[in-house]
């Protein structure tokens, strides 16, 4: 090709930015990259997923921000592909498109009562407390103020985050970058009991030890574990013997089991081998019904028919994220991913030339932030190989200015605009004695970017 390849990356979270970085850190194929995001701010789940009190993980954004220093990259924030730019336009302006838009919705439990008021998705709660522009500021204020007891379903890291944030006292969150309305709602929260519920045993939980341990170290909160925590079945014994991380997790639970009973203003109750079968209530959540399970030789849960109910005011469903389909593109509705082979989008057995995926929409919602780096490198290798074979010469109008002309009607936030938002958030935080206060309102974000 006698001009630089034009690549669009859709999604400015870690997976998209790692892909941009991998594209721009090679010299074999000259190219330029536009990183497009429907939000006015970059960093995806690092901004709207990582818990606000996990400051060291959130600081990954500084590293990701450095990728925008590379020559040949642009940030086009507040641009929705499919709406502000149609797919026909994308094909017109770009030789290759890498989809890195993640998995933004919650998975469902599929049990009666799931839709009762007070049954909420962890994805919504996390979006709210991190200040996502799509969440109304008062989304959970009343619910939290009027609630005492919350059930969190699922024993992954998101469930741990949600449990910790709901169980911390005001003192423990003051330093974070949560928006002011979230501070106010958490200060006014009536929640004093959180039930963290796993359908299998401690050896099958998905959390990481560092995150798990924090639950036992909160200022005003005690922790108790129920009798489902014994690990006496063969599958759990094998898992502990063969995997150090599992053994460490189980050791944390055993340490909690051995703690003498104490009295605290707040409590976390951890339940294992407890499968949710129904959420009950008249007009709102009032209790959750759990069935005791046993763990079979493969480590799967099977119900025993032994039911018990816990009175709760809120159920937070934290059973994983799922990706959403894009109109006109193939989608695997069972795995909630776009079918692909090593990042190349597949339509049945045919390759969709010029279209790639990376991150959670490629492989499903698993792994830590760093997992996306390896995933992006694999996808970018496919892009570069296809470019070298002359398969990507498709853009009719590859002039980088043409797409900006097409977006003249949109308030595009570029990287300079993000820098101004960043400065505004830091200055807002400084006034409150914090490093940063997140701006949550889309029009405030756009105004700050000007
Ligand atoms: P996850 O790790 O997949 O955990 C989902 C949990 O939901 C599992 O315990 C699963 O149990 C349970 N579950 C699924 N369906 C269920 C059902 N019908 N009834 C009851 N329980 C059910 O998902 P996640 O917590 O959303 O996390 C997503 C990814 O982000 C993970 O890779 C996670 O490590 C990562 N993350 C990392 C951090 C961090 O590093 N600090 C923070 C947040 C998220 P089964 O195992 O029995 O299916």
Boltz pocket constraint, residues with backbone or C-beta under 6 A from the ligand:
constraints:
  - pocket:
      binder: B
      contacts: [[A, 49], [A, 50], [A, 57], [A, 108], [A, 109], [A, 153], [A, 154], [A, 155], [A, 156], [A, 157], [A, 158], [A, 159], [A, 161], [A, 197], [A, 198], [A, 199], [A, 200], [A, 204], [A, 205], [A, 206], [A, 207], [A, 208], [A, 211], [A, 274], [A, 275], [A, 276], [A, 318], [A, 319], [A, 320], [A, 321], [A, 365], [A, 366], [A, 367], [A, 368]]
      max_distance: 6.0
